């Protein structure tokens, strides 16, 4: 699992400068455990993992979309597409993108997606983006309720810029 963070307030200015997402995409958090597809048993079907991704924000349920159900490209297709322009060495991480379902009652795994659904449904988003002090926990459980990859637990904290001290 990867928590790919976007600093949404920085994206427009960064794109305007022509630098892309460099400053608006800080380091991603990785789950503490990696497993191979054969260890996923029956949950691994069609080169996709078919289990819900559980997300809690500040201890409250945010979503549990099913990872494989509405996935547009399976992992074999993602790897095949990536190797068209670069070699992939052992240990390369290939992400599938945001986990989401057409059935929005399952919640979300992305603030921007949840806010888009709210805007389309209600005319404006109601879920605020995370702020300093907020926490997020992301985890995937197997069919017996055991954590597959360990959890990603993060707290939004202000980091001093280099040379600015603590």
N, C-alpha and C positions, 0 to 999 in steps of 0.2 A: 504494500500500500504506500501511496505517496500523497502527502498533503501539499498540493501545488498552490502556494499563496500568491495572490495578485494584490498589489497596492493600487486599487482602482483610481484613487485621486491623482496618482502620478502618471497614469497611462496616457491621457490625451497630450500632455506637454511633452512626454518622452517620444511619442510617435511623431509629434510635430517637429521635433528636432532631427528626426531621421535615424535615431539610435535604436528604434524598435522597443522592446520591452525590458531592456537591460536593467534600469533602475527600478522598474515597477514589478519585477519578479525576483524577490529575495530567495534565499536558499529554501529548497523544499525539504519537508520533513519526511523521513522514511520510517516505515515500521521496523521494529527491532528484529523481526524474524522473516526470512525468505524461505519459501518452499518450492519444490518442483511440482509440476502438474500431476505426476503420478501419486503424490501424497494427498491430493485433494479428493481422491476417490470419485464417487458418482457426481459430485458437484462440478467436476470438470467435464464438460460436454461440448463438442463442436468447437474446440479451441477457445472456449469461454468459461469463465467461472460463474456458476449459477447459485449465488448466495446473496443475501442482502448486505449492504454496507450500512452499519449503524453509526449515526452521527448525533452527538449531543452537544449543545452549546449552552454554557453556563449551567450544566446539569439537566437541561430540558431537552426532550426529544426534538430533533430537527428533521430526521428522516431515516428511512431504511429502504432505499430503492434497491431493486434486485439487479445485480451487476451484469448478468448475461442476457437478460430478457430483451432489451431494446438496443443492445450494442450493435452498431452499424457494421463494424469491421472486427473480425475475430483476431486473436493474437498472431496467427500464422499470416494473415493478410497484412497486419501492421508491420511485422518483421520483413516480409517480402517487399513491402513498399519502401521501408527505410533503407534496405540494402541496395536499392537502385542507385543511390548517390553516395554511399559511405560503407566502409566495412564495419561490422559489428563484432567486437571481440567478446570473449567470455567475460561475464560480469556486467555486460551492457544492460541497462534498465530501459525497457520499452513500456511506456504508459499507454493506457487505453483512452484517456480523457475522462471527463466528468461522468460519473455514474448517475443516470437519470432514467425515469420511466415515463411513458405516456400517461400512465395512471398517477396523477399528481397527489393522490391521497396517501401515497407511500412516502411523501415528504421529499426532501432534497438532500444533496450532498454539496451544494454550491449556493452561496448567497446570491450571486448574480442570476442564476437560474430561478431561484425561488422568487426573487424580486421581479423578474420578467413575467412569471406566471401570475403574480399578484397584480402587476400593471395591466396585463391583458384581461384578467378577471374583474378587477376592481377599479381600473382606471388609473391607479397609482400604486407603487410598492409600499408595503407597510413594515416589512422586516428591515431593521437597520443593519448596516454593515457592522462588523466587529469593531470594538474600541479597546483602548488600553484597559487591561484588567480582565477582559473576557477570556473564557476558556473554551476549547473545543476538544472533544474526544471522538476519535474515529476507530472503529473496530469491526472485524468481520468474524462471525462465529460459525463453526461447522454445525451440522445437523444435530449434534449432541450438546451444543451450547458451549463448546470449547473455543477459545480464541485461536484463530489460525495463524495470524501474523503478529500477535501482540497488539497493543493499542498505541495509537499516536495520541498523546496528551500534550496539548500546547496551551500556553497562556500568552496573550498579546502584551508585549512589554516594549517600552521605549528603549531603544538602543542608542547610546551616544555615538556620534559620528567620530571617525578617527581624528585624534588631536583635540577633541572636546572634553575628554575626561569623563568621569562618572557623574 
